[in-house]
Amino acid sequence: MRLKKAKKKSKNPGLSTPLATIVVMRLYIAAGAPNSVKAVANLAAICKQHLQDSFKLEVIDVLEFPLRALADGILVTPSLAKVAPSPGAKIVGDLSDRSGVLSALGIKE
C-alpha cells in the first residue's frame, strides 16, 4: 500500500514557493588560536541572525588537515570560503567586520 502526502493548498494558486538558497561555506581555523575562536563565534552569530537554517558549514582545522588547506589555497587562518551560491568569496580574519562578511556572503543587511 502506498501512502500519499497531503498537499497544502496555496493561497495563491499557480505561484510556487521559492526554494531557499543554501549558503555553503568552509571555515579554516587553527584550533585554539584566539583569532580562530573569535571567527567561529562571529560566524555563529551571523548565521544565527541572518541565515537561520539556510547554510551548510564545514570547519577545517588546518593543524589536523594541512594538505587539505594547501589544496584549497588557504595559507592564512582563520579564513572563510563561500563555496555556493556563485560567485565564491574568501574572507581572511576573525570575521569581526560584520558588514564585510555579509557583503561577501551576498546577504543584504
Helices and strands as residue ranges (DSSP letters): E 23-29, H 34-46, I 47-51, E 55-61, H 66-71, E 79-84, E 89-92, H 98-105
